[in-house]
Amino acid sequence: MARTWNIAVLPGDGIGSEVMAEGLKVLNAVAARLQGVAFALSEHPVGATEYLRHGNPLPESSFAACERADAILLGAMGLPSVRWPDGKEMTPQLDLRERLDLYNGVRPIRLYHELHSPLKNYRAGDIDFVIVRESTEGLFSSRLSRQSNDSEVTDVMRITRPGAVRICRAALRLAQQRRKHCALVDKANVLPSMAYFRGLFDEVAREFPDVQTEHLYVDAAALFLVQKPNRFDVLVTENMFGDILSDLAAGLVGGMGMAPSADIGDRHAVFQPSHGSAPDIAGQGLANPIATILSVALMLDWLGTEETKRGAALIRRAVETVLSNPDHRTADLGIFRRARWASGFWSSYECP
């Protein structure tokens, strides 16, 4: 009998519904090629648009559906113009991470064509690493604090032993499955919380003698990601640092439209593109669906059966095939041409 996986679908705001539609097309196409696997998709309203309609960006009925689901696919959430009274954007995706305890933020970065990168001398596959971001603690934990002092606001970096140990262990396990190298990114030279994080990383790393480890300050990591990104395999870091470095890393391989993500807990997981809702291009057919399609592949891997993993491999192989031709690109994907003489004129780096 076929195993049916129940997938909660949250299109969200802006281009979310557009990229989700393309991701679901790919999921359905892959499902037709798998043996004994089916997907039951149920769509649920979330996001700033839902708040404008009914006053709640994450209705309890939608959250309950996420709790029941085997996995959750999310398009994009939030609109810059729709904010809470304190000025912060509505981010129900963060509510999902916290309420479902999705502590393991997985951000794969891979270069699919040399012309997608602003860096020279990197071929397809040369840039291939994963940023593992702790997604429930760190500096983000201050977002729910209530300030009563109108002359000062303080944000607290929260690092707990259970939180740090489990994210470090997840990153080191991932490194075991890849090239057996894991770099901790912190600011242990300045922040006591980061020195504590480093100590816990080293403690957990002793459980993985086959994985080579190193420590990097976050500013140095940003430098090395630009100078020599192919040195990295797995990087593990705090919530805010991971948020920033993930966007920098996406820029190395073509932009946010190329950056899938997963937020994984012990029981639940959300899969979504790393980009935002981009309301300025919504409805124009310009949104890049590759990040969503690759997020679907992450979901199939996480479901963990031989057939779903085969489906994930099919998706990645299809993406590699399509993007091997630089003419197959969306409007956001800049094509960087190395300086060369061509047809009698000098062509330097261009980004049409």
SVG drawing of the C-alpha trace seen along z (x, -y; Angstrom):
<svg xmlns="http://www.w3.org/2000/svg" viewBox="-12 -58 52 60">
<polyline fill="none" stroke="black" stroke-width="0.4" points="0.0,0.0 1.1,-3.6 2.3,-5.6 0.5,-9.0 2.3,-11.9 0.2,-14.8 1.7,-18.1 0.5,-21.4 0.9,-24.1 1.3,-27.8 1.6,-30.0 1.8,-33.2 2.2,-36.7 3.5,-38.4 5.3,-36.0 4.7,-33.1 1.8,-31.7 3.7,-31.9 6.8,-30.0 4.7,-27.6 2.7,-26.7 5.9,-25.8 7.2,-23.8 4.0,-21.8 4.2,-21.1 7.6,-19.6 6.4,-17.6 3.5,-16.2 5.8,-15.3 8.2,-13.5 5.4,-11.7 4.3,-10.2 7.8,-8.6 8.0,-7.1 6.8,-3.8 4.4,-3.5 4.5,-7.3 1.6,-9.8 1.2,-13.3 -2.0,-14.8 -1.8,-18.6 -3.9,-20.9 -3.6,-24.7 -3.9,-27.0 -3.9,-30.8 -1.0,-32.5 0.8,-35.8 0.3,-39.6 -2.5,-39.3 -4.4,-36.9 -3.9,-39.5 -5.4,-42.2 -8.4,-39.9 -9.1,-38.4 -6.7,-40.0 -4.4,-37.1 -1.3,-36.3 -1.2,-32.7 -4.8,-31.4 -5.0,-28.6 -6.7,-26.4 -3.6,-26.8 -1.2,-26.1 -3.2,-23.0 -2.9,-21.8 0.8,-22.3 1.0,-20.3 -0.9,-17.4 1.0,-17.4 4.0,-15.1 5.8,-18.2 5.1,-21.8 5.8,-23.7 5.9,-27.5 6.1,-30.1 7.0,-33.5 5.5,-35.5 5.3,-39.2 4.7,-42.5 6.9,-45.5 3.9,-47.8 2.0,-45.6 3.5,-45.9 2.7,-45.5 2.2,-48.7 5.8,-48.4 7.1,-48.7 8.2,-45.1 7.0,-43.2 4.7,-40.2 6.7,-37.1 4.5,-34.0 7.3,-31.9 9.2,-32.7 6.2,-31.8 6.1,-28.4 9.8,-27.9 9.3,-28.7 6.0,-27.0 7.1,-23.8 10.6,-24.0 12.3,-24.0 15.8,-24.6 17.8,-23.3 17.9,-25.9 19.5,-24.2 20.6,-26.6 22.3,-24.8 24.4,-26.9 25.5,-25.5 26.7,-27.1 24.9,-25.6 26.7,-27.6 29.9,-29.7 28.1,-32.6 25.7,-32.9 28.4,-34.0 30.0,-37.4 33.2,-35.6 35.7,-34.5 37.3,-31.1 34.5,-29.0 32.8,-26.3 29.5,-24.5 29.8,-22.6 32.9,-24.4 30.8,-26.3 28.9,-23.7 28.4,-24.2 25.6,-24.3 25.0,-26.9 23.3,-25.4 21.6,-28.1 20.2,-27.8 16.6,-29.0 15.0,-29.3 17.5,-31.2 20.3,-33.7 19.6,-37.3 16.3,-36.6 14.9,-35.5 14.6,-39.2 11.9,-39.8 9.1,-38.9 10.5,-41.0 8.4,-43.9 10.3,-47.2 8.9,-49.6 11.8,-52.1 11.4,-54.7 15.0,-55.9 16.7,-52.5 16.1,-49.2 18.2,-46.1 18.3,-43.0 19.6,-39.8 21.7,-37.1 20.3,-33.9 22.3,-30.7 21.3,-27.7 23.2,-24.4 20.4,-22.3 19.9,-24.6 23.6,-24.9 24.3,-21.2 21.5,-20.0 22.4,-22.4 26.1,-21.6 25.3,-17.9 23.0,-18.4 25.7,-20.2 28.4,-17.7 26.1,-14.8 25.5,-16.6 29.2,-17.1 29.7,-13.3 27.4,-12.8 29.3,-15.3 33.0,-16.1 33.6,-15.8 34.5,-19.4 32.5,-21.7 33.3,-25.3 31.8,-27.1 31.1,-30.8 30.9,-32.9 32.2,-36.1 33.8,-34.4 36.5,-37.1 34.0,-39.7 30.7,-38.1 30.5,-35.8 27.5,-34.0 29.6,-33.1 32.5,-31.9 30.0,-29.6 28.7,-28.5 32.2,-27.7 32.9,-25.6 29.8,-23.6 30.7,-23.1 34.1,-21.7 32.4,-19.4 30.0,-18.0 32.7,-17.8 34.6,-15.1 31.7,-12.8 32.7,-13.1 36.4,-12.3 36.1,-11.8 34.9,-15.4 37.6,-18.1 36.5,-21.3 37.6,-24.9 36.5,-28.2 35.9,-31.4 34.8,-34.8 31.7,-35.9 33.5,-38.9 36.3,-36.6 33.8,-34.1 32.2,-36.8 35.6,-37.6 36.4,-34.0 33.1,-33.3 33.9,-35.9 37.6,-35.2 37.5,-31.4 34.0,-29.9 35.1,-26.4 37.0,-25.9 33.7,-25.4 31.6,-22.3 29.3,-22.9 29.1,-26.0 27.2,-26.2 26.2,-29.5 23.8,-31.5 20.5,-32.7 21.3,-36.3 24.7,-35.5 23.2,-32.6 20.5,-35.0 23.1,-37.5 25.6,-35.0 23.0,-33.0 22.1,-36.0 25.7,-36.8 26.2,-33.2 23.2,-33.2 24.8,-36.2 27.7,-34.0 25.6,-31.6 23.1,-33.9 20.9,-35.4 18.1,-34.6 16.1,-32.9 18.7,-30.1 18.7,-29.6 16.4,-26.8 16.0,-26.3 14.6,-23.9 13.8,-24.5 13.8,-21.2 12.8,-20.0 12.6,-16.6 8.9,-16.1 8.1,-18.8 9.8,-20.6 9.1,-23.6 10.6,-23.9 10.7,-27.2 12.8,-29.5 15.1,-31.8 13.8,-34.8 11.0,-37.1 7.6,-37.9 9.0,-40.5 5.6,-42.3 7.1,-44.7 7.3,-41.9 4.3,-39.8 2.0,-38.8 4.5,-39.7 5.9,-36.3 9.4,-37.3 9.8,-35.3 12.6,-32.7 11.1,-29.3 14.4,-27.4 14.7,-28.0 11.2,-26.6 11.9,-23.6 15.1,-22.8 13.2,-23.2 10.8,-20.5 13.9,-18.3 15.0,-19.0 11.5,-18.0 11.7,-14.7 15.1,-14.0 13.8,-14.7 10.8,-12.4 13.5,-9.7 12.3,-6.8 14.3,-5.3 11.7,-6.5 11.4,-10.0 15.2,-10.4 15.2,-9.1 12.6,-11.9 14.9,-14.5 17.8,-13.3 15.6,-13.5 14.8,-17.1 18.4,-18.1 19.5,-16.4 16.7,-18.2 17.8,-21.6 21.4,-20.9 20.4,-19.9 18.3,-23.0 20.8,-25.5 23.7,-23.9 22.5,-26.2 23.0,-29.8 20.1,-30.8 17.8,-29.1 17.5,-31.7 15.0,-34.0 15.1,-37.7 16.8,-38.0 19.7,-35.7 22.5,-38.0 24.9,-36.5 28.5,-37.6 30.8,-37.3 34.5,-37.1 36.5,-39.9 37.3,-38.8 37.7,-40.0 34.7,-39.1 33.5,-40.2 36.0,-43.1 34.9,-44.8 35.9,-44.5 33.3,-42.8 33.9,-43.0 31.8,-41.8 28.1,-42.5 24.9,-42.0 22.0,-42.4"/>
</svg>
